[in-house]
Amino acid sequence: MSLKEQFEQTVAESKNLAQRPDNMTLLKMYGLYKQGSSGDAQGERPGMTDFVARAKWDAWNALKGTGQEDAMQQYIDLIADLKS
């Protein structure tokens, strides 16, 4: 199975975790997902009044320069840790 296939399977599995992760872990998951699927953050940083979108964008932008394959593997490893 290729890394991309593993990543896609893990994304599907992440929706069925036994426990909902805390907000910081959810932001890390989001950032790794976006970096792995889209590459570096794009667009402008959301405004101060949109707290959720701004936090998500910041989590994604913090991974700037991380390769897509590396981000995919980190996402797979994070979900594996959450499942155990």
DSSP file (Angstrom, degrees, kcal/mol; ACC not computed):
  #  RESIDUE AA STRUCTURE BP1 BP2  ACC     N-H-->O    O-->H-N    N-H-->O    O-->H-N    TCO  KAPPA ALPHA  PHI   PSI    X-CA   Y-CA   Z-CA
    1    1 A M              0   0    0      0, 0.0     2,-0.0     0, 0.0     0, 0.0   0.000 360.0 360.0 360.0 132.6    0.0    0.0    0.0
    2    2 A S     >  -     0   0    0      1,-0.1     4,-2.5     4,-0.0     5,-0.2  -0.270 360.0-110.5 -73.8 163.6    1.4    3.4   -1.0
    3    3 A L  H  > S+     0   0    0      1,-0.2     4,-2.7     2,-0.2     5,-0.2   0.895 119.7  53.2 -60.9 -40.8    1.8    6.2    1.6
    4    4 A K  H  > S+     0   0    0      2,-0.2     4,-2.5     1,-0.2    -1,-0.2   0.901 109.9  47.7 -62.7 -41.0   -1.0    8.2   -0.1
    5    5 A E  H  > S+     0   0    0      2,-0.2     4,-2.3     1,-0.2    -2,-0.2   0.905 112.3  49.1 -66.3 -41.2   -3.3    5.2    0.2
    6    6 A Q  H  X S+     0   0    0     -4,-2.5     4,-2.7     2,-0.2    -2,-0.2   0.918 111.4  50.8 -61.5 -43.3   -2.3    4.7    3.9
    7    7 A F  H  X S+     0   0    0     -4,-2.7     4,-2.4     2,-0.2    -2,-0.2   0.930 110.9  47.2 -59.9 -48.7   -2.9    8.4    4.5
    8    8 A E  H  X S+     0   0    0     -4,-2.5     4,-1.8     1,-0.2    -1,-0.2   0.888 113.2  48.8 -63.0 -39.7   -6.4    8.3    2.9
    9    9 A Q  H  X S+     0   0    0     -4,-2.3     4,-2.3     2,-0.2    -1,-0.2   0.907 111.4  49.9 -65.8 -41.7   -7.3    5.2    4.9
   10   10 A T  H  X S+     0   0    0     -4,-2.7     4,-2.2     2,-0.2    -2,-0.2   0.874 106.5  55.3 -66.1 -37.5   -6.1    6.8    8.1
   11   11 A V  H  X S+     0   0    0     -4,-2.4     4,-0.6     2,-0.2    -1,-0.2   0.920 110.0  46.7 -59.8 -43.6   -8.1   10.0    7.4
   12   12 A A  H >< S+     0   0    0     -4,-1.8     3,-0.9     1,-0.2    -2,-0.2   0.910 112.9  49.3 -64.2 -42.2  -11.2    7.8    7.2
   13   13 A E  H >< S+     0   0    0     -4,-2.3     3,-2.0     1,-0.2    -1,-0.2   0.815  98.5  68.4 -66.8 -30.3  -10.3    5.9   10.4
   14   14 A S  H >< S+     0   0    0     -4,-2.2     3,-0.9     1,-0.3    -1,-0.2   0.733  90.0  63.5 -64.3 -21.2   -9.7    9.2   12.3
   15   15 A K  T << S+     0   0    0     -3,-0.9    -1,-0.3    -4,-0.6    -2,-0.2   0.612 102.8  50.4 -76.5 -11.3  -13.4    9.9   12.1
   16   16 A N  T <  S+     0   0    0     -3,-2.0    -1,-0.2    -4,-0.2    -2,-0.2  -0.077  73.9 147.6-119.5  32.6  -14.1    6.8   14.2
   17   17 A L    <   -     0   0    0     -3,-0.9    66,-0.1     1,-0.1    -3,-0.0  -0.397  53.6-126.6 -67.5 146.7  -11.7    7.3   17.2
   18   18 A A  S    S+     0   0    0     64,-0.1     2,-0.4     1,-0.1    -1,-0.1   0.886  94.7  30.2 -62.0 -40.1  -13.0    5.9   20.5
   19   19 A Q  S    S-     0   0    0     63,-0.2    -1,-0.1     0, 0.0    -2,-0.1  -0.938  87.9-114.5-122.3 144.9  -12.4    9.2   22.2
   20   20 A R        -     0   0    0     -2,-0.4    -2,-0.0     1,-0.1     6,-0.0  -0.640  39.0-123.7 -74.6 126.1  -12.6   12.7   20.8
   21   21 A P        -     0   0    0      0, 0.0    -1,-0.1     0, 0.0    -4,-0.0  -0.229  30.8 -94.9 -65.6 159.9   -9.1   14.2   21.0
   22   22 A D     >  -     0   0    0      1,-0.1     4,-2.4     4,-0.0     3,-0.3  -0.237  42.1 -98.6 -69.6 167.8   -8.5   17.5   22.9
   23   23 A N  H  > S+     0   0    0      1,-0.2     4,-2.4     2,-0.2     5,-0.2   0.853 122.0  53.3 -60.5 -38.6   -8.5   20.7   20.9
   24   24 A M  H  > S+     0   0    0      2,-0.2     4,-2.0     1,-0.2    -1,-0.2   0.898 111.2  46.8 -64.8 -38.9   -4.7   21.0   20.6
   25   25 A T  H  > S+     0   0    0     -3,-0.3     4,-2.8     2,-0.2    -2,-0.2   0.891 110.3  53.3 -68.3 -39.4   -4.5   17.5   19.1
   26   26 A L  H  X S+     0   0    0     -4,-2.4     4,-2.6     2,-0.2    -2,-0.2   0.903 109.0  49.2 -61.8 -40.6   -7.4   18.3   16.8
   27   27 A L  H  X S+     0   0    0     -4,-2.4     4,-2.8     2,-0.2    -1,-0.2   0.902 110.9  49.8 -65.0 -39.8   -5.5   21.4   15.5
   28   28 A K  H  X S+     0   0    0     -4,-2.0     4,-2.6     2,-0.2     5,-0.2   0.921 111.2  49.4 -63.2 -43.2   -2.4   19.3   15.0
   29   29 A M  H  X S+     0   0    0     -4,-2.8     4,-2.6     2,-0.2    -2,-0.2   0.927 112.2  48.5 -59.6 -45.6   -4.4   16.7   13.1
   30   30 A Y  H  X S+     0   0    0     -4,-2.6     4,-2.9     2,-0.2     5,-0.2   0.940 111.9  48.3 -60.9 -48.8   -5.9   19.4   10.9
   31   31 A G  H  X S+     0   0    0     -4,-2.8     4,-2.6     1,-0.2     5,-0.2   0.917 113.9  45.7 -59.8 -44.9   -2.5   21.0   10.2
   32   32 A L  H  X S+     0   0    0     -4,-2.6     4,-2.6     2,-0.2    -1,-0.2   0.891 112.9  51.4 -66.0 -38.9   -0.9   17.7    9.3
   33   33 A Y  H  X S+     0   0    0     -4,-2.6     4,-2.3    -5,-0.2     5,-0.3   0.954 113.5  43.5 -61.7 -49.5   -3.9   16.8    7.1
   34   34 A K  H  X>S+     0   0    0     -4,-2.9     4,-3.0     2,-0.2     5,-0.7   0.908 115.7  47.8 -64.4 -42.0   -3.8   20.1    5.2
   35   35 A Q  H  X5S+     0   0    0     -4,-2.6     4,-1.2    -5,-0.2    -1,-0.2   0.908 115.0  46.7 -64.8 -41.2    0.0   20.0    4.8
   36   36 A G  H  <5S+     0   0    0     -4,-2.6    -2,-0.2    -5,-0.2    -1,-0.2   0.833 123.0  33.3 -69.9 -33.0   -0.2   16.3    3.7
   37   37 A S  H  <5S+     0   0    0     -4,-2.3    -2,-0.2    -5,-0.2    -3,-0.2   0.773 136.6  16.3 -95.1 -27.9   -3.0   16.9    1.2
   38   38 A S  H  <5S-     0   0    0     -4,-3.0    -3,-0.2     1,-0.3     2,-0.2   0.562  91.3-133.5-124.0 -12.8   -2.4   20.5    0.0
   39   39 A G     << +     0   0    0     -4,-1.2    -1,-0.3    -5,-0.7    -2,-0.1  -0.546  65.3  10.0  87.0-159.4    1.2   21.5    0.9
   40   40 A D  S    S-     0   0    0     -2,-0.2    21,-0.1     1,-0.1    24,-0.0  -0.110  94.0 -83.7 -58.2 151.1    2.1   24.8    2.5
   41   41 A A        -     0   0    0     19,-0.3     2,-0.3    16,-0.1    -1,-0.1  -0.207  49.9-162.2 -56.1 141.7   -0.7   27.1    3.8
   42   42 A Q        +     0   0    0     -3,-0.1    -1,-0.1     2,-0.1    19,-0.1  -0.848  42.6  27.4-125.7 160.6   -2.2   29.3    1.1
   43   43 A G  S    S-     0   0    0     -2,-0.3     2,-0.2     2,-0.1    -2,-0.0  -0.106  94.9 -46.9  80.8 178.2   -4.3   32.4    1.3
   44   44 A E        -     0   0    0      1,-0.1    -2,-0.1     0, 0.0     3,-0.1  -0.527  62.0 -97.4 -86.5 152.9   -4.4   35.1    3.9
   45   45 A R        -     0   0    0     -2,-0.2     9,-0.1     1,-0.1    -1,-0.1  -0.499  49.4-107.3 -65.7 131.1   -4.6   34.5    7.6
   46   46 A P        -     0   0    0      0, 0.0    -1,-0.1     0, 0.0    -3,-0.0  -0.195  43.2 -92.2 -60.1 155.2   -8.2   34.8    8.8
   47   47 A G    >   -     0   0    0      1,-0.1     3,-1.3    -3,-0.1     7,-0.2  -0.065  35.2-100.2 -67.3 168.0   -9.2   37.9   10.8
   48   48 A M  T 3  S+     0   0    0      1,-0.3     3,-0.1     6,-0.1    -1,-0.1   0.746 117.9  59.9 -60.6 -27.2   -9.1   38.3   14.6
   49   49 A T  T 3  S+     0   0    0      1,-0.2     2,-1.0     2,-0.1    -1,-0.3   0.688  91.3  69.2 -80.9 -16.2  -12.9   37.8   14.9
   50   50 A D    <>  +     0   0    0     -3,-1.3     4,-2.3     1,-0.2    -1,-0.2  -0.671  62.5 170.5-102.0  78.6  -12.8   34.3   13.3
   51   51 A F  H  > S+     0   0    0     -2,-1.0     4,-2.4     1,-0.2    -1,-0.2   0.872  71.8  47.8 -58.1 -44.3  -11.1   32.4   16.1
   52   52 A V  H  > S+     0   0    0      2,-0.2     4,-2.4     1,-0.2    -1,-0.2   0.952 114.3  44.1 -66.9 -50.5  -11.6   28.9   14.8
   53   53 A A  H  > S+     0   0    0      1,-0.2     4,-2.5     2,-0.2    -1,-0.2   0.879 114.4  51.7 -62.3 -37.2  -10.5   29.6   11.2
   54   54 A R  H  X S+     0   0    0     -4,-2.3     4,-2.6    -7,-0.2    -1,-0.2   0.919 109.9  48.1 -66.5 -43.3   -7.5   31.5   12.5
   55   55 A A  H  X S+     0   0    0     -4,-2.4     4,-2.2     2,-0.2    -2,-0.2   0.900 113.2  48.5 -63.6 -41.0   -6.4   28.7   14.8
   56   56 A K  H  X S+     0   0    0     -4,-2.4     4,-2.1     2,-0.2    -2,-0.2   0.934 112.3  47.8 -64.4 -45.9   -6.7   26.2   12.0
   57   57 A W  H  X S+     0   0    0     -4,-2.5     4,-3.2     1,-0.2    -2,-0.2   0.911 111.5  50.9 -62.4 -42.0   -4.8   28.3    9.6
   58   58 A D  H  X S+     0   0    0     -4,-2.6     4,-1.9     2,-0.2    -1,-0.2   0.897 108.9  51.1 -62.2 -40.8   -2.1   28.9   12.2
   59   59 A A  H  < S+     0   0    0     -4,-2.2     4,-0.3     2,-0.2    -1,-0.2   0.890 115.0  43.4 -63.3 -39.3   -1.8   25.1   12.9
   60   60 A W  H >< S+     0   0    0     -4,-2.1     3,-1.5     1,-0.2   -19,-0.3   0.928 113.1  50.5 -70.4 -46.5   -1.4   24.5    9.1
   61   61 A N  H >< S+     0   0    0     -4,-3.2     3,-1.9     1,-0.3    -2,-0.2   0.779  97.6  68.7 -65.6 -27.0    1.0   27.4    8.6
   62   62 A A  T 3< S+     0   0    0     -4,-1.9    -1,-0.3     1,-0.3    -2,-0.2   0.719  97.0  55.1 -63.3 -19.9    3.2   26.2   11.5
   63   63 A L  T X  S+     0   0    0     -3,-1.5     3,-2.6    -4,-0.3    -1,-0.3   0.287  76.8 144.0 -96.0   9.3    4.1   23.2    9.3
   64   64 A K  T <   +     0   0    0     -3,-1.9     3,-0.1     1,-0.3    -3,-0.1  -0.227  69.0  23.5 -52.8 132.4    5.3   25.4    6.4
   65   65 A G  T 3  S+     0   0    0      1,-0.4     2,-0.4     0, 0.0    -1,-0.3   0.229  89.1 127.2  93.4 -13.6    8.3   23.8    4.7
   66   66 A T    <   -     0   0    0     -3,-2.6    -1,-0.4     1,-0.1    -3,-0.1  -0.627  66.2-114.1 -75.6 131.3    7.3   20.3    5.9
   67   67 A G     >  -     0   0    0     -2,-0.4     4,-2.6     1,-0.1     5,-0.2  -0.300  17.3-121.2 -64.8 149.8    7.2   17.9    2.9
   68   68 A Q  H  > S+     0   0    0      1,-0.2     4,-2.4     2,-0.2     5,-0.1   0.899 113.3  49.6 -59.9 -41.7    3.8   16.5    2.0
   69   69 A E  H  > S+     0   0    0      2,-0.2     4,-2.3     1,-0.2    -1,-0.2   0.895 110.8  49.9 -66.2 -38.7    5.0   12.9    2.5
   70   70 A D  H  > S+     0   0    0      2,-0.2     4,-2.5     1,-0.2    -2,-0.2   0.914 111.3  49.0 -64.0 -43.0    6.5   13.7    5.9
   71   71 A A  H  X S+     0   0    0     -4,-2.6     4,-2.3     2,-0.2    -2,-0.2   0.891 109.7  52.4 -64.1 -39.5    3.3   15.3    6.9
   72   72 A M  H  X S+     0   0    0     -4,-2.4     4,-2.4    -5,-0.2    -2,-0.2   0.935 111.0  46.8 -60.8 -45.8    1.3   12.3    5.8
   73   73 A Q  H  X S+     0   0    0     -4,-2.3     4,-2.6     1,-0.2    -2,-0.2   0.899 111.2  51.0 -65.5 -40.2    3.6   10.0    7.8
   74   74 A Q  H  X S+     0   0    0     -4,-2.5     4,-2.4     2,-0.2    -1,-0.2   0.887 110.5  50.1 -62.9 -38.5    3.3   12.2   10.9
   75   75 A Y  H  X S+     0   0    0     -4,-2.3     4,-2.4     2,-0.2     5,-0.2   0.931 110.8  48.6 -64.2 -46.0   -0.5   12.2   10.5
   76   76 A I  H  X S+     0   0    0     -4,-2.4     4,-2.1     1,-0.2    -2,-0.2   0.918 113.3  47.6 -59.6 -45.1   -0.6    8.4   10.2
   77   77 A D  H  X S+     0   0    0     -4,-2.6     4,-2.2     2,-0.2    -1,-0.2   0.891 110.5  51.9 -64.8 -40.3    1.7    8.1   13.3
   78   78 A L  H  X S+     0   0    0     -4,-2.4     4,-2.1     2,-0.2    -2,-0.2   0.927 111.2  46.0 -63.2 -45.6   -0.4   10.5   15.3
   79   79 A I  H  X S+     0   0    0     -4,-2.4     4,-1.9     2,-0.2    -1,-0.2   0.887 110.1  54.7 -66.2 -38.0   -3.7    8.6   14.6
   80   80 A A  H  X S+     0   0    0     -4,-2.1     4,-1.1    -5,-0.2    -1,-0.2   0.914 109.0  48.7 -60.5 -42.5   -2.0    5.3   15.4
   81   81 A D  H  < S+     0   0    0     -4,-2.2     3,-0.3     1,-0.2    -2,-0.2   0.892 110.6  50.6 -63.5 -39.8   -0.9    6.7   18.8
   82   82 A L  H  < S+     0   0    0     -4,-2.1    -1,-0.2     1,-0.2    -2,-0.2   0.807 108.4  52.6 -69.3 -28.7   -4.5    8.0   19.4
   83   83 A K  H  <        0   0    0     -4,-1.9    -1,-0.2     1,-0.2    -2,-0.2   0.741 360.0 360.0 -78.4 -22.6   -5.9    4.5   18.6
   84   84 A S     <        0   0    0     -4,-1.1    -1,-0.2    -3,-0.3    -2,-0.2   0.466 360.0 360.0 -90.6 360.0   -3.7    2.7   21.1
